[in-house]
Amino acid sequence: MTFYRTTRLMLSSAAILSFAGSAFALDGQDLLKKINAAYSQQGGMVVAADSVDIDGTTVTLKNVSFKPAGGEAVSIGEVTLSGVEEQDGGSYYIEEAAFPDINSSKDGVTISASDLTLGGISVPAQPGDSIDAMLFAESAHTGAIKVTKDGMETFSVLESDMNATLREDASGFDFDGAFKSLKADLSQAGDDPASKEAIEKLALQHIQGDISMKGGWDLEPGTVDLSEISFDFTNIGKLNFGFKISGCTLAFIKSMQDAITQSEANPNKEEAQQAFGFAMLGLAQQLNFEGAQIRFEDASITKRALEYAGSKQNVSGQQMANSLKAMTPIILAQLNIPELQNAISAAVSTFLDNPKSLTMKATPDKPVAFPMIIGAAMGAPNTVPQMLGVKVSAND
């Protein structure tokens, strides 16, 4: 009797576990439906799959295609979603989405990319206008990206990463990204002899460097602070720029997406473009300029550029630099901005004498509405530098 009772208990337990497993099994079609619902709210892309396979917390989408609003569907193959969880309220969290490698050739040009993933993806139960009701990915990664032409590699990136971190109070998020070890072969660029000569004299046949960025977005005031976009190339220099604007709220983004959707849906392209332009002018009234900066740190390109420009005038690089220093005040005098003219002239002179860095900043005392900037640029352009608090310096 004990044996039979134990057997019945084991069978009953197995049945209960089996029922529980089926009850909590992932619904792949529901997940795909909610991804598309979120995309429709954020731009109109449609994701289609021939079939959806479930294995524990892994969802495999077979023969996937992406169709952007107003565009043609693009087939990408099999997409694997791992670490998928259905959360309270019907939303989903996906640890990682892995995409197939890319290898496409056309007219002798081949583009390849590997190790393509998205991480930390939140899929809302119901799409909406708040950050927690939007499709959101915490990271994006690619492995090697290569472009070859007629069998020769012309461009490559070792890897790239983008990250977005939602703040604990959901007031906004911070982001950063990098394209590492970017390489470009310009030795075969074009057939123009003048271009080839310039590339050779400037020693730009093979360039290598990194691109990075970082910033943040405060959602309620819509303040986007892109503090750094940096292009750092060996034996050339580092160009860094950034800006800060406010008014770029989620509602602003939604209005811009709606304007794009309406423009793409209009078969009359000229009318669509005109309507889109008016819509953008209207939206621009919501934006305020809070600051910007551009800075160049030289790594020998300035000297080569002066020598090359001088060779075209049969003078030395130093003589070319002296000529530019003399010409700068004369050119700037036409702009009728005396204070800034003197600052720019002094900065250019200092930089050309000893090329280290050149910096331009715009830091207004208070945020300036974009329509005011546009109006001043059209009616009294010489007032814009003072309005924006423009300053120029060198070697600081």
Disulfide bonds with the S-S distance in Angstrom:
none
